[in-house]
Amino acid sequence: MDVSQQVVQAVQGIHPYQPGKPISELQRELGLTHVVKLASNENPLGPSPKALEKLISGMSDLARYPDGSGFALKQSLSSILSCDVSQITLGNGSNDVLVLLAEAFLTLGDHAVYSQYAFAVYHLAVQASGARASVVPALSADHPTSPLGHDLPAMLAAIEENTKILFIANPNNPTGSFIPRSELQDFLTKVPEQVVVVIDEAYFEYLADDLSYSAIDWLSRFPNLVITRTFSKIYGLAGLRVGYSVSSADIADYLNRIRQPFNVNSLALLAAEAALFDSEYVSQSKQMKIDGMKYLDDQLQNFPLTILPSQGNFILIDLNKDASQWNQSLLQKGVIVRPVGNYGLPQHLRVSIGTIEELSYFCEILTQIVDTV
Ligand SMILES: *Cc1c(COP(=O)(O)O)cnc(C)c1O
């Protein structure tokens, strides 16, 4: 059998997602004991202690299926977000919800819009659906406030008659770029009402206080909006896989029809709810990002690189030359950062904000390798 002849055509052209290298893999490859991972924007504090407590208590129920409706977590989310339970869709990570959205709104002949350098999952989800995409060129690297960020007027202009869905990451990964409230609101007033606009707020909780806003507040005004959030980043539960969207109840109803009946596992449901209410852990995590960002800003000043402004818990650094030598040298010394050549950014590296201890190790290694790369 020639599999390539049999596989769905849309699947043929897909290149798989490239995750950050796991710590254990680098340890295995190089026989290293001390490895620092700054590659997947994970919370360096580890999970919330309240979530851990819940996990332990939940383990004895693992022979049972999870609550397929996610009742308790949705109740908690609806009270915190001031929305109705019927507006919430839970997913196996927000990645799951992004894929459900593509499945629900796109098929062969349809069209989607997202930005160059936007989160890679939009591209994957759209490709799998068989729909076409316009990848809108990003803002220039020397844009004063949003280098490599989303060009909203150009995204608006890319909307066609068959455009069903448009993805925006705010802040975006891997660029860290952020769209201020008035700009995004103005954009939404201009998008045709039949186009679903997905605002991916995976890093919402990390936004600086004076910039912070959520598109969730606009749902009643723009029923075509879908906001996705995750427990993988500030809530420190990346390994459990849980995220959600908030939308109109109508959209949520359709997503609910196509999701797997038990798409969120029982431990994830319990831990997410506990983390949601652990405000001490969340503010500690946010402070840690602020301190780490400042630390890197100071420490990296004398290196031949540029740091792009970021509202996420990571920075994108521009090395102004191919990044693979830097990346290899860092790996050799036990530091895992994220190359972003797959995003079309071969001269950049993305570095997650770890603990000061991890970041100081990173800077120490940079000092060691800078003359050799
Ligand atoms: C990390 C990330 C996600 C979340 O992925 P999960 O599937 O929830 O772990 C979604 N969007 C962006 C932009 C991200 O960086």
The ligand as an ORCA input file, in Angstrom:
! r2SCAN-3c Opt
* xyz 0 1
  C       0.862     27.837     24.880
  C      -0.146     28.431     23.989
  C      -1.423     27.911     23.911
  C      -1.877     26.881     24.872
  O      -1.701     25.646     24.574
  P      -2.416     24.530     25.466
  O      -2.921     23.605     24.456
  O      -3.517     25.165     26.254
  O      -1.336     24.005     26.334
  C      -2.356     28.518     23.095
  N      -2.036     29.608     22.388
  C      -0.825     30.165     22.454
  C      -0.553     31.410     21.708
  C       0.167     29.578     23.243
  O       1.380     30.109     23.288
*
